[in-house]
Amino acid sequence: MSCGIAIFVKTPSLSPVKTRLWPGIGRRRAEALYLSSAQAVASVAMQTRDQGGIEPYWAVAEDAALPVEAWTDLPQLPQGIGSLGERMAQVYARLRQAHHAAILIGADAPQLTAHALQRAAVWLSGVESRLAIGRAADGGFWLFGGNASLHDDAWTGVRYSAPDTAAQFMHAMHGTGAWLELETLHDLDTVDDLPHVRTGLAALAAPTPAQLRLIGELEALSDIAEAST
């Protein structure tokens, strides 16, 4: 049974990205880091695709960005309109029209592994209703997956970007299916996250070339961030 993975992205030339990094490293560097992080995430998703049964996509925030070169190496899905919860619900439903299961991930946990994605996909390949989540250290989540239909209010009744977002989200999905919890990762949101993400990347047993490039970028940016404080 196949599983679709949607990587949620925004296009820096069309939308503000990583604004909490701007004071520490500047807007231009923050935007470049975001694109590098997205490519690192995609490189891991492509690894899982090559092993079969998983199809990765870009879920792009802006319709005008669909032809943009940064997002042409994978099939693209529009996020649609509305709140984050509404957009996640729309992409999840589209993926499940084409696949048995759907996984949604962000572009700012580049230290993820193919093993984690495969573990989630295998769990969701079951015939009974199942869900998967990877919590973020800030209280959010870097991955959500499911193989069941979900009501829209389960997506929209959650307060996102809050210290208890993941807990709220799991509560909203209560009774939908059994859960698999993956490892907790640091999202790349603020200057304080730079060393955590770099450490996570450096600890990988077999980083992709895109992840290796990102390690070098993070090392340089950490020096810049320290000099500005």
Rosetta blueprint (number, residue, H / E / L):
1 M L
2 S L
3 C E
4 G E
5 I E
6 A E
7 I E
8 F E
9 V E
10 K L
11 T L
12 P L
13 S L
14 L L
15 S L
16 P L
17 V L
18 K L
19 T H
20 R H
21 L H
22 W H
23 P H
24 G H
25 I H
26 G L
27 R H
28 R H
29 R H
30 A H
31 E H
32 A H
33 L H
34 Y H
35 L H
36 S H
37 S H
38 A H
39 Q H
40 A H
41 V H
42 A H
43 S H
44 V H
45 A H
46 M H
47 Q H
48 T H
49 R H
50 D H
51 Q L
52 G L
53 G L
54 I E
55 E E
56 P E
57 Y E
58 W E
59 A E
60 V E
61 A L
62 E L
63 D H
64 A H
65 A H
66 L L
67 P L
68 V L
69 E H
70 A H
71 W H
72 T L
73 D L
74 L L
75 P L
76 Q E
77 L E
78 P E
79 Q L
80 G L
81 I L
82 G L
83 S L
84 L H
85 G H
86 E H
87 R H
88 M H
89 A H
90 Q H
91 V H
92 Y H
93 A H
94 R H
95 L H
96 R H
97 Q H
98 A H
99 H L
100 H L
101 A E
102 A E
103 I E
104 L E
105 I E
106 G L
107 A L
108 D L
109 A L
110 P L
111 Q L
112 L L
113 T L
114 A H
115 H H
116 A H
117 L H
118 Q H
119 R H
120 A H
121 A H
122 V H
123 W H
124 L H
125 S L
126 G L
127 V L
128 E L
129 S L
130 R E
131 L E
132 A E
133 I E
134 G E
135 R E
136 A E
137 A L
138 D L
139 G L
140 G L
141 F E
142 W E
143 L E
144 F E
145 G E
146 G E
147 N L
148 A L
149 S L
150 L L
151 H L
152 D H
153 D H
154 A H
155 W H
156 T H
157 G L
158 V L
159 R L
160 Y L
161 S L
162 A L
163 P L
164 D L
165 T H
166 A H
167 A H
168 Q H
169 F H
170 M H
171 H H
172 A H
173 M L
174 H L
175 G L
176 T L
177 G L
178 A E
179 W E
180 L E
181 E E
182 L E
183 E E
184 T E
185 L E
186 H L
187 D L
188 L L
189 D L
190 T L
191 V L
192 D L
193 D H
194 L H
195 P H
196 H H
197 V H
198 R H
199 T H
200 G H
201 L H
202 A H
203 A L
204 L L
205 A L
206 A L
207 P L
208 T L
209 P H
210 A H
211 Q H
212 L H
213 R H
214 L H
215 I H
216 G H
217 E H
218 L H
219 E H
220 A H
221 L H
222 S H
223 D H
224 I H
225 A H
226 E H
227 A H
228 S H
229 T L
